[in-house]
Amino acid sequence: MTLAFCGVPWLESAVHLRKYKLILAYDGAAYQGWQSQRSGLGVQDRVETALARLFPSAPRLESSSRTDAGVHARGMVAHFDVPEAEMKMPDRHLPLAINALLPDDIRVRSARRVAAAFHARFDAQGKQYRYTIWNHPAMNPLLRRQAWHVPRPLDLDAMRDAARRFVGRHDFRSFTANCPGELKDSVRTLTRCELKRSGPRLTVILEGEGFLYKMCRGIVGTLVQIGEGRFSPADVDAMLARQDRRAAGVNAPAHGLVLWKVFY
């Protein structure tokens, strides 16, 4: 039955929607980051194109995070809503259906129905990023797109000392690439900044409630320069206090960074 309100027709019964939570992995080398781009080269563009082929309503994705150009993900979380009438398959078939329409460098790891109130971004409690460094004179060719090659010896004790100084609630303005006039709040809480080693492979694990633009890469680049002796671990305290990007170290390359997990 169709009724009219203020001269505008509307349906007596609202459209019933289903909400789905996706966990995605992707190799970011070929993309301009996660977010949809005018060029169509965002990872989001590719996934939404696949969804539009499955569902006439062409659902839009809401994500937990944004990743920069060249950055990878293992645990990006996103959600979408779809009219119940359009869902013609069992829920368990949804990952296979989406993956069949995606390029090989993007995959849906899981898809499940969630409550209507769920929001991938606003419900997130924290995130974990991992950065891989290959610390050996010769680069491992199998990791050339997933790790930063640092051929010089590194002082791991100094790097670990420095990493501990990042943990806690700080103003991370010195470690972001945001323009000063555009950045209103640069205070973040880092709950974990840890360096692990397995042979020549170094992994920096960073966990926090949220991260500034290129913050992870600024921290990792600074840690590597500390390992090379260009800064001391105590310099981290001064860098944080300066609140000036010029006070800290370089940005690590994008291709070593992975959004590993989002916590809810």
PyMOL commands that set and color helices and strands:
alter all, ss='L'
color gray80, all
select helices_A, chain A and resi 28-30+43-54+84-86+91-99+141-143+156-166+173-175+180-182+215-227+235-242+245-247+254-256
alter helices_A, ss='H'
color red, helices_A
select strands_A, chain A and resi 2-5+8-11+17-26+62-63+72-83+106-114+126-134+148-149+168-171+187-198+201-208+257-263
alter strands_A, ss='S'
color yellow, strands_A
deselect
rebuild
show_as cartoon
